[in-house]
Amino acid sequence: MIIKNGLVFQEDGSFAKKDLYIENGRLVASETEVSDKTEYDAEGLKVLPGLVDVHSHGAFGHDFCDADPEGLKVILKYEKEHGITSYCPTSMTLAKDRLMDIFATATKVEPDDKLARIIGVNMEGPLIDIAKKGAQAAEYISVPDVSFFRQCNEASGNQIKLVTLAPNVDRAFEFIQAAKDEVVISIGHTTADYDCARKAMELGVNHVTHLYNAMPPFAHRDPGVIGAACDSDDCMVELICDGFHIHGSVVRATFKMFGDERVVLISDSMMATGMENGTYELGGQEVTMKDRLATLSNGTIAGSATNLFDCMKKAMEFGIPESTAIFAATRNPAKSIKVYDQVGSITPGKYADLLLVDNDYNLVKVF
């Protein structure tokens, strides 16, 4: 296939009018490498890399923790239709045997052009701090155990790319030292102070789970995880930009603090995403969603009901420059879980995951 006349997003953040060539689902450098010469005219449209969501629990009435392959296909179909072409289904804090079944689900979905690609699996919990459990189930929180992580990873077909850990809990540092070369370790759901978080980062942690949420605030004499991440140049930070979790001013400040290359936009979406107002479930707990705000009965925000494409648009509405927002939803998440060689930019050799949008960022076509 040949996509002609589009304004193509470049790796330097600019747009250039050019043709794109696709062969066997991959981008190639020239028309001579293309056997199917079918053309799609993208005149007047911008061409973006497919979005990469590394933290999402579900959508459209289904949750990864349902451990249902057919339900996971529904999620992946919804994501692909909304511009998210690479996806990490994300677990919650549940019983260990239940988690094994959940992770095994990721091995039971065959690749399909109509579905987002499972680019990895995200293990959020149970290795967290009960004091900052958020919407996680307290009764299943457990001490970090690298052998248990490895069992989970094996059940997933060795697809776990990201695991959340509270560095202040018992045996956390031992876990980091044992697993840092096997998986990206992310600090989250924690009361860790600056020194504890900084030590974890020196040991090999280089990611933070939904910055600001489920952790102490960034205070002038107690900067906590946020300050430690800012001071660690290779640490990537997730940001939920749905308009509820983080104030627009803080979104702008975060990009100023961390720069264009270290912020990873995520949806943290749950099954209510794409659905009508009503009552849903997250990690075995009842969640009420009204006008895209999802909360537990005590008012705690419980994931989001917004997909990553809309989070990217919201970042732009908050004043984040267009190219910066795009990078935060494509290149940065791909780099954060070490799959940038496959996805995250429009480069020959990578998957031909492409979005066509108009100037108002209405989604026109997903390849």
N, C-alpha and C positions, 0 to 999 in steps of 0.2 A: 504494500500500500504506500501511496505517496500523499502526504498532507501538504497542500500548497498554499502559499501566500499568507500564512499566519505570522503574527508578531510573537516570536518565540523567546521565552525567558532564558537568558544566558547565565552561565555560571558566575559572571561578574555582577549580576543583578540588573543588567540592562535588558531591553527587548530589541530583537533584530528581525526584520522581515526575511524569511527564508523558508525553503521547502524542507520537509523531513521525510526520511525514507525508513520503511519498516519491513523487515523480513523475519518470518518465523517468530513474531512477537518481540523482536529486539530492534533497537535503533541501529541503522547502518549508515555508513558515511556517504554513499552515493547511489544514484539511480541504477548504476550497472549491477549493484548487488541485490536488486529487487526483482523477484520473479513475477509477483502480482502487481501490475501497474495501475490498479484501481486508484483513482484520485478522489480526494476530499478537499473541497475548496474552503479554506479557513479565512478568506478575505474579510478584513474588518474585525477579526477575533484575536484574542491573546491566547497563546498556547503555554500552559504551565505544566511542570512535572506533576504526576499524580501525588496526592497528599499521603503522608505517612503518619498514622496514629499509633503511637507506641503504648498508649494507656487508655483502654476503653473496655468496659465490662459488658456492654450489650447495646441493643437498639431494637426498635420495632417489635416490642413485646417479648423479646427473648434475651437471655443472659448466658454468657459463657459458662457460668456456674450451674446452669441447668444440666450440664453434661449431656446435651442432646445434639448430635451431629446435624440433624435437620434444622434445629433451631439456630445453630451456628451458621448454617448456610443462609438462613433468612437475614441474620445480622450482616454477613459478608455481602449479600446482594444489596441490602440497604446502603451499606458503606460505599460500595462501588458506584451506585446510582447517584451518590452525593459527593463524588469526587475523591473519596478516600480509596486509593487503589492498593495500598499496603497497610496491613493491620496486625496489631498484636493483641489478641484476645487476652483479657486480664482477669486473674482470679481474685477471690476474696479470702478472708480468714474463715476457714471451715474445718471440719474434722479431717484428719489426715487421710483416711481411706476415701473420703469423698473427694479430696483434692486429687488423688490418683486417678479417679474416674474422670474428673474434669479435664485434667491435662491430657489424658488419653484421647479425649474428643478431638483434639487438634490434629491427630493422626488419621482421622476418619473422614476428612473432607478432601476430595480430589480437586485439583486445580480446575478452574472453569472461567472462561472469559467474562461471564456474567457476575462473577464474585470477586471481591477484593482478595488479594493474595495474602495468605498468612505468612508474614515475614519473620515472625517470632512469637513467643509467648511471654507474657509479663506475669510474674508471681508477686502479687501485692499481699503480703501477709502469708503465714501467721507469725512472722519473726519480728513483732512490733511491740511497742510500749503501750500497756493497757491504759495509761493515763492520757494517751492521745489516740485512742482507738477510732475516733470518729464514727463512721457507719460500720466499722468492723465488729464482728461478734466476739465479745470478751472471753467467752468460755472456751474458745478454740485457739487463743493466743498461746504460743509456745516459745521455748528457749531456742535460739539458733542452733541448728544441728546440720552440719554439712552432709552427713550421710543421708538425712531425710531429703535435703535439697536434691541430691544426686538421684535419689529414687524418683522424685517428682520429675526431674529432667529426663530421666530414662522413659518414664511413662508418656512424656510429651513428644517422644521421638527426638530427644536432645534439641528441642526448639526453644527452651527458656533462654531469653536474651537479657532479661532484666529481673532483679529480685530486690524487693524493698526490705530494709533492715533498720531497726532502731539501734544505733551504736552504743546507747547507754545501758542496754540490758545485758544480763549475764551471758558470757561466751560470745559476745558480738565480735570482739576483735579477733578471737580465734577463728571465727567463721570467715571474716574478711581475708585473713592471711591464707586460709585453706582454699577459698573459692574465687579469689580475685582474678585468676587467670582462666576461669571457666565461664564466668558470667559477669555482666555489668551489675555492680552492686549500687543500690540507690538508698540514700538516707531518707526516711520518712516515718510518719506516725511515731513521733519521738519527742521527749522532753530534753534531749541532749543540749548541753550548753556549747559555747564556742569551742572550748578546749577539747571536749570530747569529739565533736564533729570534725574539728581540724585534725585530730589524731587519726580518726577513721579515714579521712581523705589522704593523709600522708601514707597510710597503710595500703591504699589502693582504691578507695571509693571515689567515683568521679561523676556522680549523678544525684539529683535530689528529686524526690517524688512530690508532685504538686506543691511547689514552693509557696510558703505562707500558710497553707492549710495543714492542720494536724501537726503543728510544731510551735514552739515559742515565737513571739513576735521579734522583730528586729529593733531592739532597744539600744539607746545610746551608750549604756554601760554594760549591756548584756546582749551582744549581737547574735548569739546563738548560731543555729545551722545556717541561717541566711548570710550572716557575716562571714562564716567559715567558707561557704561556697563562693562568695564574692572574692575572697582572698586566695582561692585555689584556682589557678588559671585554666586548668583542664577540666573543671567541673561543669557539667551541663545541668540546667535547671528546668523542670517542667512548669508550665504555667497554664492554668485553666482560664481561658479568656471567653467565658460565656456571658459576661455582664453581671453575674451574681457573685461568683467566688472572690473576685478581685476587683477593686475599684479602678476605674480608668486611669486615675492619677498614679496609682501603684503600678499598673501595667506599663505606663510610660517610664516611670522611675526604674523599673526592673530592666527594661531594655537599655536604659542609660548606664545602669550599674554593670550589666553583664555583656553588653555589646551585641552585635548582629549574629555572632556565631555560637553563642552559648545558651540561648533561650530556645526551649523546645515547647511549642504549643501542643497541648493535648486536649482531648474532649473530656476524659474521665466519664464518658457517657454510660448511662444505664438503660434498662429496657424501656423506660418511658420515652426515650428519644424517638421522635417521629410519630408519637402516639397522641391521642386526645388526653385532656386533663382527666386525672383519676388516681386510683390506688394501684401501686405496683410493688415489686419486691427487689431488694438488693441485699445479697449475702444473708438471706433468710429473715430479713427485717422488712416490715411494712414501710413503704415510702409513698408519700402523697406528692403528686406532681400537679402544679397549677401554673399555667402560662410559662412553662419551661423551668420553673424553680422546683426542685425536688428536695423534700425534707422528711426526716424522721418525725415521730410524734412529739419529740422534745424540741423540735425546731432546728436540729442539726442538719446542715446541708448534706445530702446523700448522693454524691456523684452529680453529674449534670444531665440535662435532657437536651443537649445541644451537640450537633456533630462538628467535626474538626473544620470542615469547610466554613461553616457559619462562625466558628471561633476565629478563624483567620480573617474573615470579613469584619468581625467585631473589633479585632485588633486594629484594623485599618480605620474603623470608625473612631477609635480612641486616639487616633493620631499617629499610629506606628506607620512609618513609610512603607509603601507598597512592597518594595523588594525585600525589606526586612521581614515583613509579615510572611511573605511567600517562603523565604529561607527557613523561617521558624516552623513552618508546617511541612517542609520537604527535606531540604539538605540537612538541617540540624538534627531532626529526629533520626534520619537515616544514619548519620554519623554517630549519634549517641549510642546506638545498638550495633554499630559496626557492620552496616549493610549498605554503605554508600557506594560500594563497588557494583551494586545491583540496581538500586533505586535512588530517587532523591534529586536527580537532575536530568536534563535532556542531553544525553551524551551517547555517541555510538558505542554499542556493546551492552548498554543497560536495557532493562525491560522498557518496552514502548508504552509506558503508563503515562497518559497525557490527558489534560483537561483543556477544553476550549471554553472560554468565557468572553462575555461582551465587556464593554468598558465600565459597566455598572456591577460587574462580577456576578451576573446571572450565569448559571451553569448551562452551557449550550450542548456540550457533547463530552462523553468520557470514553477514552480508548483504553 
